[in-house]
Amino acid sequence: METIARADHVEVGYHARTVWTDATFDIGSGEFVAVIGPNGAGKTTLFKLLLGLLRPRGGRLELFGAPPRRGNPKIGYVPQTHTVDRDTNVQADQLVRLGYSGNRWTPPLTPSEWREEREASERALELVGATELGSRPLGALSGGELQRIFLAEALAGRPEILLLDEPLASLDLRRAEELVQVVSGLVRRQGVSTLLVAHDINPLIRYLDKVIYIANGRVATGLPRDVLTTERLTALYGVRVEVLHDSRANLVIVGGEDSHQDVVA
């Protein structure tokens, strides 16, 4: 398996504050990885590093064999906040086309460019199961439908890695499960490596190849069954943490930081 991203004892912080240290992990081609942990632990910071918006303080981080850089077309990114005016009449496929053409809202200059944009948009919408949404105004779409459109926008440029920052946060359990199935299908069928930041691991866990767990200034990585254990998380937090399983095989993590029970449970 080809390695897409590799971190070797990476340390990161802002000004005088260290966020986390000694992070060592790798992301392989076609892997589905969840990035989880309590609020403020540094999950989005990892994305800033991979997007080239922030540089490590120490260690070495590589993406596609080189230090991450801004504007890398091999990255598809869906940010945590993606505001849509409910009164807008902009059609969904127009937004998706931006993922292919950048910030060019004016019509392409040649028929071939227009055709390329249209075909890229149609392909991306089909990949996320949203072909019928392309002609609808963004303001008329539900939260789950919008997340599919944002995902299609990120896919329009045929990226090799997707960074999805809390795409499940505003969705109910059913819509969250549907979106996870879409993302998992993309990973398996298209071979797109995907990192997904989430508060709740349960909709994801049976689809994942790997977990990156950030807490208490440290990072644990590995298979979900190896990372999400009482022993591993207790060592990560430095205090007793219990990993429990309910009758539906859902994980409940109790202990650690006070906010953590709401983040992952």
Secondary structure, 3 states (H helix, E strand, C coil): CCEEEEEEEEEEEECCEEEEEEEEEEEECCCEEEEECCCCCCHHHHHHHHCCCCCCCEEEEEECCECCCCCCCCEEEECCCCCCCCCCCCEHHHHHHHHHHCCCCCCCCCHHHHHHHHHHHHHHHHHCCCHHHCCCEHHHCCHHHHHHHHHHHHHCCCCCEEEEECCCCCCCHHHHHHHHHHHHHHHHHHCCEEEEECCCCCCCHHHCCEEEEEECCEEEEECHHHHCCHHHHHHHHCCCEEEEECCCCCEEEEECCCCHHHHHC
